[in-house]
Amino acid sequence: MARLLRKEMVSGYLLEAEPHIYHKKQKPAWLDSFLCMDFLGACMIHEGRKSELNVYCIDCDAGMCESCVSADAHSSHKKLQIYKHVHRDVVLLPDMQKHIDCSQIQPYRCNGKKVLAINPLPHSGRELNSGEKCKVCHRIIFKPSIYTYCSISCKVTAVSGNLTSSDPPYLAPKKPKKKPLLKTSVDNTESPTKRVNKRKGVPSRAPFF
């Protein structure tokens, strides 16, 4: 279905609307494969220190090492960098937000950066009541008032269980807020200038009588 880009003029503001998202639960075709992939193993093509599969190429739907990524064939492809957190695969939150709606997914801290677990992390900590657990896998949720799922795969599972596209949770990326672009106007008012006293003529001495 075609996406339309439209512009609106409201009270002197130029608003540029983002492409309309028709399906709130629209799931990227590569997402299921991405969730099932085993990263950080050895590349079958390259050997050496940089042969670890730590990049996912969205266009190729495949895990890659640094040598694979440096090839010209993938220079313009969309990619996701994969990291390890408590022995599980994670991805940077800002990177994943470009492709799906990551709201309600609990982020974690990894080397000072916010990351999302691709699949649930191992169980840890004390037993918690149902209000403090992931709605799908029942793992710990540290802020249940904000987050509902502990991983990307848990949210995808929850979305797949809903029958209508009008009910949350959603998978399509959220549209960014419209930012008004002010029209530039020319100020016709003249800037104040200093008053300059000009002599009317050359002064002459009065005659002596």
C-alpha positions in Angstrom: 0.0 0.0 0.0 1.4 3.3 -1.0 2.6 5.8 1.6 1.7 9.4 1.2 3.7 12.4 2.2 1.7 15.6 2.7 2.3 19.1 3.8 -0.1 21.3 5.7 -0.1 25.0 6.4 -1.7 25.9 9.8 -1.6 29.4 11.3 1.6 30.3 9.5 3.3 27.0 10.3 4.4 24.5 7.7 3.8 21.0 9.0 5.3 18.1 7.1 3.4 14.9 8.0 5.3 11.6 8.2 4.3 8.7 6.0 1.1 7.3 7.2 1.3 3.9 8.9 -1.7 1.9 7.9 -1.2 -1.2 10.1 -0.4 -0.5 13.7 0.8 -4.1 14.2 2.7 -4.3 11.0 5.7 -6.7 11.6 8.9 -6.5 9.5 9.4 -9.5 7.3 12.8 -10.1 8.8 11.9 -9.9 12.5 11.0 -13.6 13.1 14.3 -14.7 11.5 16.2 -12.2 13.5 14.7 -13.4 16.8 15.7 -17.0 16.0 19.3 -16.3 14.9 22.3 -17.4 17.0 24.8 -14.5 17.0 28.4 -14.2 18.2 29.4 -17.6 16.7 32.2 -18.0 14.1 31.8 -16.9 10.6 31.8 -19.7 8.0 33.6 -17.6 5.4 36.2 -15.6 7.3 38.7 -16.6 10.0 40.6 -14.7 12.6 39.9 -12.3 15.4 37.2 -10.4 13.5 35.2 -13.4 12.4 32.6 -13.3 15.2 29.1 -12.9 14.0 28.1 -9.6 15.7 26.1 -7.8 13.0 22.7 -8.6 11.6 22.2 -7.4 8.0 18.5 -6.6 7.6 18.6 -6.5 3.8 20.4 -9.9 3.5 18.5 -11.4 6.6 21.8 -12.9 7.8 24.4 -12.7 10.6 27.7 -11.3 9.6 31.2 -10.6 10.9 33.2 -7.4 10.6 34.9 -8.7 7.5 31.6 -9.4 5.8 30.2 -6.0 6.7 33.3 -4.2 5.2 32.5 -5.7 1.8 31.1 -3.2 -0.7 28.1 -5.4 -1.3 26.7 -4.4 2.2 27.9 -0.8 2.4 24.3 0.6 1.8 22.4 -2.1 3.7 20.6 -1.6 7.0 22.4 -3.3 9.9 22.0 -4.0 13.6 25.0 -4.3 15.9 24.7 -7.2 18.3 26.2 -7.2 21.9 26.3 -9.7 24.8 24.7 -9.0 28.1 24.6 -11.7 30.8 25.4 -14.3 28.1 22.5 -13.2 25.9 22.2 -11.3 22.6 21.1 -7.7 23.0 20.7 -4.7 20.6 21.0 -1.0 21.2 17.6 0.6 22.0 18.0 3.6 19.6 18.9 1.2 16.7 15.9 -1.0 17.2 13.5 1.9 17.6 14.1 2.7 13.9 12.4 -0.5 12.9 9.7 -1.4 15.5 7.8 0.2 18.4 9.9 -0.6 21.4 7.5 0.9 24.0 6.7 -1.4 26.9 9.9 -3.4 26.5 12.2 -3.2 29.5 15.7 -1.8 28.6 18.9 -2.9 30.3 22.2 -1.1 30.9 25.2 -2.5 29.0 28.5 -0.5 29.1 26.5 2.7 29.9 24.1 2.2 27.0 20.5 1.2 26.9 20.0 -2.2 25.2 17.0 -4.5 24.6 17.2 -8.3 25.1 16.4 -10.0 21.8 15.1 -13.0 23.8 14.5 -13.3 27.6 17.4 -13.1 29.9 18.1 -15.8 32.5 15.9 -15.9 35.6 17.5 -14.1 38.6 16.6 -12.6 41.9 13.8 -13.4 44.4 10.4 -14.7 43.5 8.1 -11.8 42.6 4.3 -11.4 42.4 2.5 -11.4 39.1 2.4 -7.6 38.9 6.3 -7.5 38.7 6.8 -10.1 35.9 6.8 -10.1 32.1 3.4 -10.8 30.8 4.7 -13.5 28.5 7.7 -15.4 30.1 7.2 -14.2 33.7 10.7 -13.0 34.1 11.5 -10.0 36.3 10.3 -6.5 35.3 11.9 -3.8 37.4 9.4 -1.1 36.5 6.0 -2.8 35.9 4.3 0.6 35.9 6.2 1.5 32.7 7.3 -1.8 31.1 5.3 -5.0 30.3 7.8 -7.2 28.4 11.4 -8.2 29.2 12.5 -8.8 25.6 11.7 -8.1 22.0 10.5 -11.7 21.4 8.0 -11.4 24.3 6.4 -8.4 22.8 6.2 -10.0 19.4 4.5 -13.0 21.0 2.0 -10.7 22.7 1.3 -8.9 19.4 0.7 -12.2 17.6 -1.9 -13.2 20.2 -4.1 -10.1 19.6 -6.7 -10.4 16.9 -7.2 -6.7 16.0 -4.8 -4.1 15.0 -6.5 -1.4 17.0 -5.5 -2.8 20.4 -2.0 -2.4 21.9 0.7 -3.5 21.9 1.9 -2.4 18.5 5.0 -3.2 16.4 5.0 -0.5 13.8 7.4 2.3 14.7 5.8 5.3 16.3 5.5 8.4 14.2 7.7 11.2 15.5 6.0 14.3 16.7 5.5 17.0 14.1 7.9 19.8 14.5 6.5 23.2 13.2 8.8 25.0 10.7 8.3 28.7 11.1 8.1 30.7 7.9 10.9 33.1 7.5 9.7 36.7 7.3 11.6 39.9 6.3 11.6 42.6 8.9 11.0 45.9 7.0 11.6 48.1 10.0 14.7 50.2 9.7 17.4 49.9 12.3 17.9 53.1 14.3 20.8 55.2 13.1 22.9 57.7 15.0 21.9 61.4 14.4 24.7 63.2 12.6 24.8 67.0 12.8 26.0 68.5 9.6 27.3 72.1 9.3 25.4 74.2 6.9 28.6 76.0 5.7 32.1 77.1 6.5 32.0 79.5 9.5 33.5 82.9 9.0 34.9 85.5 11.5 32.7 88.6 12.1 34.2 91.8 10.6 35.9 94.3 13.0 34.7 97.9 12.8 
